[in-house]
Structures are given as C-alpha cells and as structure tokens.
Amino acid sequence: MTVLVERFPRWVESVELLPASARFAALREAAEAIGGRLDRTAVLDLVTYAVGGESDTAFAAVRAAVSALDPSFDPSASDLEPHLVASAAVARALENDDLTAAAVAGAVLSAEFAGLYSPVVELAQLARATQARRYRGLRERGPVPRLELANLINTQPSFVADGWRSTEAVERLAGTTKALAERLENVLTGLAQHYEMRLDAADEELDVLWWAFGAHGDYQGAGWTEDYGPVAVLAAGRELADRHRFQAEIPTTREILRRVLGPYADAEFVLADVIAAAGGGVELDGAPPGPLFAILTTNAVWAALRDEADWVAAAGRLGVDATLRRRGDEIAAQTLRELLLARALGG
C-alpha cells in the first residue's frame, strides 16, 4: 500500500475537500504522477513550494498535472490545494528507492531546520523513514542468484537426433551457448555491483567510526573541545559529510555528532554568529541560494558582504533567516545535510 492510498484521504480533509469529491481522484493521481517520476533537477523547486515557498516551476507542474485530469482546476499559487498536491508528491517521491528519494529527504529535513512546514505534517517523519530504509538497503545481504543450469542444459540440441555435423544442430548449440554466456555475465555483473556496494558501505562505516572515536581530523582538538564553538560545529558537519560515500545521510548522524562535539552539542548558537565567528575557517561548498540551504547560503552571503552591516538582511532577501537559533548538534547535522544535498543534486 503506497502512502497516497493510505494517507491521502486524510490529507485532503485538511484543505476542506471531501475524499468523495470529484476532484479528489485528480489530485491524488497528479501527486502520483509528479512524485512517482520526480527528476533530481526538480527536487528543490517541488520541496520549496510544498513548504510554502515560491516556485513558479513547481506550481506550473502541479497545475498542469491536475488540470489534465480536471479541466476546472484553476488555482492561484497561494491556494492550499496546489500546495497539498506538491506535499503529497514529495511524500510519494520519498517512497522511491533511489538517490532522488535521498535528496528529497534531505530537502525536507532542511526545510524543517529552517522552520518551514507543509500541509502534510508528517513529511519530516516520512523523510527520516526514507533515510533509514535506504541505509538498511545499502547494507543488507541480498540472496545469491541461482543459475538454472539444468533448464539451459535441457534446451541444448540433441546431437543423436540431429547429427554432429548438421547445420541446425550447430546453430542451436551456438544459440544456447550464447544464452548461457549472457546469463552468466548478467549474474556476475549483478554480484560484482552488489558486493562493491557492500564494500563501500562497510568502508563508510569504518571511516565514520574511526573519525568519531578519534574526534579530530583536519581541525585538531581532542573531542573538539579545544576548537572555538562555531568552527567546531561547522567543521564536524563538513568532515562527517566527507566520509559519506552514498550522498545519503546516515540516520544516526545526530548521535555521532553529539559524541564528537561534546559540550558544543547542547550549546545554542545564532546562525549568523556561527558563520561570522568561523570567519571562513571551514571551507563549505556552494549551493543554490535559498531556505533549503540556510547554512551554505548564509556562508556565501557573509563571504561576499562581510564588510557590510546589512549582510544578514541580504540573506533574508534570499529566503534565509540568519537569526535562527539552533543547538550545536543541529547546526552540524544541517551542515552535513546541505553538503550532501548539494553534491547529490550537482552530480
């Protein structure tokens, strides 16, 4: 049972539309169509619009998808119905077992960090479930494929009946041999990819564990307690992100970062103060400006306008509230999340 079948009737009631209405089916099918084949290039626009932000592209996609099923659908961008469809499409995309789903999860949790929410109140919960499911999927042991050699052997030509030198027997033998070779190649290729992924997952876990227990890397200081707080929280997020191999956040990120950060984990910081105090001491990637990249956007604005008094207001014009107050472990986790999201969407 998909999330839309199970929960969509409850979601439409939040916009005062009855599940029995004629438009209900159009809204649900539109959400299925958008979320079921969501491209990574559309992730930021769709999630931004779902959590109340502006996106002409996402609104146009939602309106077109619903209108194709219900020509009377003619909303404005601020109406609840298109926002609900976008949110439902995001929830549907989270069910896909691919890198796009991981990017959607990261975008949803980034919106939560920024204090933005969609009409689907459990969207962040679904995003965390997607992260956990993908994490398990990358590490689970798959069944070893069976080669059905007996069936292949049974399809080989009868040399007694056809004769060793008959052209038909030779052709049949060649066809059977080719089929067997292709089957073997497919199985071995699949096994190689599976075990390569498992080895990458094991290496990722070892890298993270060694880093967490060592509690230092490019920035020295046992337990990170000797570094200045703003540098520590940004550096911890950056270093842990660099140890991820699948551009998908480890579900236990916060627990790992709390161990690494020590007393800085529970300390509260203002985002603008963190970026300014770090003073560019931690190298961060670039990303599309906007509320889903609160830390990277704030960092970019500070780097460009550090000598101007209104640089925080400039970040606000890009949709980022740089006066957000968050705990150290939350800022570190969000730094990691934004880096992984930027890399997933840029790759």
C-alpha positions as CSV (number, residue, x, y, z in Angstrom):
1,M,0.0,0.0,0.0
2,T,1.5,3.3,-1.1
3,V,1.5,6.4,1.1
4,L,-1.0,8.1,-1.1
5,V,-3.5,5.2,-0.9
6,E,-3.1,5.0,2.9
7,R,-3.0,8.7,3.9
8,F,-4.1,11.0,1.1
9,P,-7.8,11.0,2.1
10,R,-6.8,12.4,5.5
11,W,-4.6,15.0,3.9
12,V,-7.3,16.4,1.6
13,E,-9.6,16.9,4.5
14,S,-7.1,19.4,5.8
15,V,-8.0,21.7,2.9
16,E,-11.7,21.1,3.5
17,L,-12.1,18.9,0.4
18,L,-14.0,15.6,0.9
19,P,-12.4,12.4,-0.3
20,A,-15.6,11.6,-2.1
21,S,-15.5,14.7,-4.2
22,A,-14.9,14.6,-8.0
23,R,-11.6,16.4,-7.7
24,F,-10.1,14.0,-5.1
25,A,-9.1,11.4,-7.7
26,A,-7.5,14.1,-9.9
27,L,-5.4,15.5,-7.0
28,R,-4.2,12.1,-5.9
29,E,-3.3,10.9,-9.5
30,A,-1.5,14.2,-10.1
31,A,0.6,13.7,-6.9
32,E,1.3,10.1,-8.0
33,A,2.4,11.3,-11.5
34,I,4.7,14.0,-10.2
35,G,6.2,12.1,-7.3
36,G,6.5,8.8,-9.0
37,R,8.8,10.0,-11.7
38,L,10.4,13.1,-10.0
39,D,13.7,14.1,-11.5
40,R,16.5,15.3,-9.3
41,T,16.6,18.7,-11.1
42,A,13.1,19.3,-9.8
43,V,13.6,18.4,-6.1
44,L,14.4,21.8,-4.8
45,D,11.5,23.6,-6.5
46,L,9.0,21.0,-5.5
47,V,10.0,20.8,-1.8
48,T,10.3,24.6,-1.6
49,Y,6.8,25.0,-2.9
50,A,5.5,22.2,-0.7
51,V,6.7,24.0,2.4
52,G,5.1,27.3,1.5
53,G,7.9,28.9,-0.6
54,E,7.6,30.4,-4.0
55,S,8.3,28.3,-7.2
56,D,6.7,29.1,-10.4
57,T,8.1,25.9,-11.9
58,A,6.6,23.7,-9.2
59,F,3.3,25.4,-9.3
60,A,3.1,25.2,-13.0
61,A,3.8,21.4,-12.9
62,V,1.2,20.8,-10.2
63,R,-1.4,22.9,-12.1
64,A,-0.7,21.1,-15.4
65,A,-0.9,17.6,-13.8
66,V,-4.2,18.3,-12.0
67,S,-5.8,20.2,-14.9
68,A,-5.0,17.3,-17.3
69,L,-7.4,15.2,-15.2
70,D,-9.8,18.0,-14.0
71,P,-10.0,20.9,-16.5
72,S,-11.9,23.0,-14.0
73,F,-8.8,23.2,-11.7
74,D,-7.6,26.8,-11.9
75,P,-6.0,27.8,-8.6
76,S,-3.6,30.6,-7.7
77,A,-0.1,29.8,-6.4
78,S,-1.1,30.7,-2.9
79,D,-4.1,28.3,-2.6
80,L,-3.9,25.3,-0.3
81,E,-4.8,22.7,-2.9
82,P,-1.7,23.0,-5.1
83,H,0.5,23.1,-2.0
84,L,-1.2,19.9,-0.8
85,V,-0.6,18.2,-4.1
86,A,3.1,19.3,-4.1
87,S,3.4,18.0,-0.5
88,A,1.7,14.7,-1.4
89,A,4.0,14.4,-4.5
90,V,7.0,14.9,-2.2
91,A,5.7,12.1,0.1
92,R,5.3,9.8,-2.9
93,A,8.8,10.6,-4.1
94,L,10.2,9.6,-0.7
95,E,9.0,6.0,-1.4
96,N,11.3,5.6,-4.4
97,D,14.5,3.6,-3.6
98,D,17.0,5.9,-5.3
99,L,19.3,8.9,-4.9
100,T,16.4,11.2,-5.8
101,A,14.5,10.0,-2.7
102,A,17.6,10.6,-0.6
103,A,17.8,14.1,-2.0
104,V,14.1,14.7,-1.3
105,A,14.6,13.5,2.3
106,G,17.5,15.9,2.7
107,A,15.5,18.8,1.3
108,V,12.5,18.1,3.6
109,L,14.7,18.0,6.7
110,S,16.5,21.2,5.6
111,A,13.1,22.9,5.4
112,E,12.4,21.6,9.0
113,F,15.7,23.1,10.2
114,A,14.6,26.5,8.7
115,G,11.3,26.3,10.4
116,L,9.2,25.6,7.3
117,Y,6.5,23.0,7.1
118,S,4.0,21.7,4.6
119,P,0.3,20.8,4.9
120,V,1.4,17.2,5.3
121,V,2.5,17.4,8.9
122,E,4.3,14.1,8.9
123,L,6.5,14.9,5.9
124,A,9.7,15.1,8.1
125,Q,8.8,11.8,9.7
126,L,8.5,10.2,6.3
127,A,11.8,11.7,5.3
128,R,13.6,10.1,8.2
129,A,12.0,6.8,7.4
130,T,13.3,7.1,3.9
131,Q,16.8,7.7,5.2
132,A,16.6,4.7,7.5
133,R,15.2,2.4,4.7
134,R,17.9,3.5,2.2
135,Y,20.6,3.0,4.9
136,R,19.4,-0.6,5.5
137,G,19.1,-1.3,1.8
138,L,22.7,-0.3,1.1
139,R,23.9,-2.7,3.8
140,E,21.6,-5.7,3.7
141,R,22.7,-9.1,2.4
142,G,20.9,-9.9,-0.8
143,P,20.2,-13.5,-1.9
144,V,22.8,-15.1,-4.2
145,P,21.3,-15.6,-7.6
146,R,20.8,-19.2,-8.8
147,L,21.9,-20.3,-12.2
148,E,19.3,-22.5,-13.6
149,L,21.8,-24.7,-15.5
150,A,19.5,-27.7,-15.6
151,N,17.0,-25.7,-17.7
152,L,19.7,-24.5,-20.0
153,I,21.1,-27.9,-20.4
154,N,17.7,-29.3,-21.2
155,T,17.4,-26.8,-24.1
156,Q,20.6,-27.9,-25.8
157,P,20.1,-29.7,-29.1
158,S,20.0,-33.5,-29.4
159,F,23.1,-34.5,-31.3
160,V,21.9,-38.0,-31.7
161,A,18.8,-36.9,-33.5
162,D,20.3,-34.0,-35.4
163,G,23.7,-35.4,-36.1
164,W,27.1,-33.8,-35.2
165,R,27.5,-32.0,-38.4
166,S,24.1,-30.8,-39.1
167,T,23.9,-27.0,-39.6
168,E,20.8,-26.8,-37.5
169,A,22.4,-28.5,-34.5
170,V,25.5,-26.2,-34.7
171,E,23.2,-23.1,-34.8
172,R,21.2,-24.4,-31.9
173,L,24.3,-25.1,-29.9
174,A,25.7,-21.6,-30.6
175,G,22.4,-20.0,-29.5
176,T,22.3,-22.0,-26.3
177,T,25.9,-21.2,-25.5
178,K,25.3,-17.5,-26.2
179,A,22.3,-17.5,-23.9
180,L,24.3,-19.2,-21.2
181,A,27.1,-16.7,-21.5
182,E,24.7,-13.8,-21.4
183,R,23.0,-15.2,-18.3
184,L,26.4,-15.8,-16.6
185,E,27.5,-12.2,-17.5
186,N,24.3,-10.7,-16.1
187,V,24.6,-12.7,-12.9
188,L,28.3,-11.9,-12.3
189,T,27.8,-8.2,-13.1
190,G,25.0,-8.0,-10.6
191,L,27.1,-9.8,-8.0
192,A,30.0,-7.5,-8.6
193,Q,27.8,-4.4,-8.2
194,H,26.2,-5.7,-5.1
195,Y,29.4,-6.6,-3.3
196,E,31.1,-3.4,-4.5
197,M,28.2,-1.5,-2.8
198,R,28.5,-3.6,0.3
199,L,32.3,-2.9,0.5
200,D,31.7,0.8,0.0
201,A,29.1,0.7,2.8
202,A,31.5,-1.1,5.1
203,D,34.3,1.3,4.3
204,E,31.9,4.2,5.0
205,E,31.0,2.8,8.4
206,L,34.7,2.2,9.3
207,D,35.7,5.7,8.2
208,V,32.9,7.3,10.3
209,L,33.6,5.1,13.4
210,W,37.4,5.9,13.3
211,W,36.6,9.5,12.9
212,A,34.1,9.6,15.7
213,F,36.3,7.8,18.1
214,G,39.3,9.9,17.1
215,A,37.2,13.0,17.3
216,H,39.6,15.1,15.3
217,G,40.7,15.5,11.7
218,D,41.8,18.5,9.8
219,Y,40.9,20.6,12.8
220,Q,42.9,19.4,15.9
221,G,41.5,19.1,19.4
222,A,40.6,16.0,21.3
223,G,36.8,15.8,21.4
224,W,36.7,19.1,19.5
225,T,36.6,20.9,22.9
226,E,39.8,22.9,22.1
227,D,38.3,24.5,19.0
228,Y,36.2,27.6,19.1
229,G,32.5,26.6,19.1
230,P,31.4,28.0,15.7
231,V,34.4,26.4,14.0
232,A,33.8,23.1,15.7
233,V,30.1,22.7,14.7
234,L,30.8,23.6,11.1
235,A,33.9,21.5,10.9
236,A,32.2,18.5,12.4
237,G,29.4,18.6,9.8
238,R,31.9,19.1,7.0
239,E,34.2,16.3,8.0
240,L,31.3,13.8,8.6
241,A,29.8,14.7,5.2
242,D,33.2,14.0,3.5
243,R,33.0,10.5,5.0
244,H,29.7,9.7,3.4
245,R,30.0,7.6,0.2
246,F,26.4,7.5,-1.0
247,Q,25.3,11.1,-0.7
248,A,22.6,9.9,1.7
249,E,22.6,10.9,5.4
250,I,23.3,8.3,8.0
251,P,20.3,8.0,10.2
252,T,22.4,8.2,13.4
253,T,24.1,11.4,12.3
254,R,22.9,13.4,15.3
255,E,24.1,10.8,17.8
256,I,27.5,10.6,16.2
257,L,27.9,14.4,16.1
258,R,26.8,14.7,19.8
259,R,29.7,12.4,20.8
260,V,32.1,14.4,18.6
261,L,31.0,17.8,19.7
262,G,30.9,17.2,23.4
263,P,29.7,20.4,25.2
264,Y,29.1,22.2,22.0
265,A,26.3,19.8,21.1
266,D,23.8,21.3,23.5
267,A,25.1,24.9,23.3
268,E,22.8,27.2,21.4
269,F,24.1,29.4,18.6
270,V,22.7,32.1,16.2
271,L,23.3,31.0,12.7
272,A,24.7,34.4,11.6
273,D,27.0,34.5,14.6
274,V,28.4,31.0,13.8
275,I,29.2,31.9,10.2
276,A,30.7,35.3,11.1
277,A,32.7,33.9,14.0
278,A,34.1,31.0,12.0
279,G,35.3,33.6,9.6
280,G,35.7,31.3,6.6
281,G,37.8,28.9,8.6
282,V,35.8,26.0,7.4
283,E,35.5,25.5,3.6
284,L,31.9,24.9,2.5
285,D,30.6,24.0,-0.9
286,G,28.5,26.4,-3.0
287,A,24.8,25.7,-3.5
288,P,21.7,27.3,-5.0
289,P,20.7,30.1,-2.6
290,G,17.5,29.7,-0.7
291,P,15.9,28.5,2.6
292,L,16.8,24.8,1.9
293,F,20.5,25.8,2.1
294,A,20.3,28.0,5.1
295,I,23.9,27.5,6.2
296,L,25.6,27.4,2.7
297,T,23.6,30.5,1.7
298,T,24.4,32.4,4.8
299,N,28.1,31.5,4.4
300,A,28.1,32.7,0.8
301,V,26.4,36.0,1.7
302,W,28.8,36.6,4.5
303,A,31.8,35.8,2.2
304,A,30.5,38.3,-0.3
305,L,29.3,41.1,2.0
306,R,31.2,40.6,5.2
307,D,32.2,44.2,5.5
308,E,28.6,45.5,5.1
309,A,26.3,46.0,8.1
310,D,23.2,44.6,6.4
311,W,24.6,41.3,5.2
312,V,22.1,39.4,7.4
313,A,19.3,41.3,5.7
314,A,20.8,40.3,2.3
315,A,20.5,36.7,3.4
316,G,16.9,37.4,4.3
317,R,16.2,38.6,0.8
318,L,17.3,35.1,-0.4
319,G,14.8,33.5,1.9
320,V,17.2,32.6,4.7
321,D,16.6,33.7,8.3
322,A,20.2,34.1,9.5
323,T,18.9,34.9,13.0
324,L,17.8,31.3,13.6
325,R,18.9,30.0,16.9
326,R,19.8,26.3,17.0
327,R,21.8,23.8,19.0
328,G,25.3,22.9,18.0
329,D,24.4,19.4,17.0
330,E,21.6,20.7,14.9
331,I,23.8,23.1,13.0
332,A,26.5,20.5,12.5
333,A,23.9,18.0,11.2
334,Q,22.4,20.6,8.9
335,T,25.8,21.5,7.5
336,L,26.3,17.8,6.6
337,R,22.8,17.6,5.2
338,E,23.2,20.6,2.9
339,L,26.6,19.5,1.7
340,L,25.2,16.0,0.8
341,L,22.2,17.6,-0.8
342,A,24.2,20.0,-2.9
343,R,26.5,17.1,-4.1
344,A,23.6,14.8,-4.9
345,L,21.8,17.4,-7.0
346,G,25.0,18.6,-8.7
347,G,26.3,15.1,-9.5
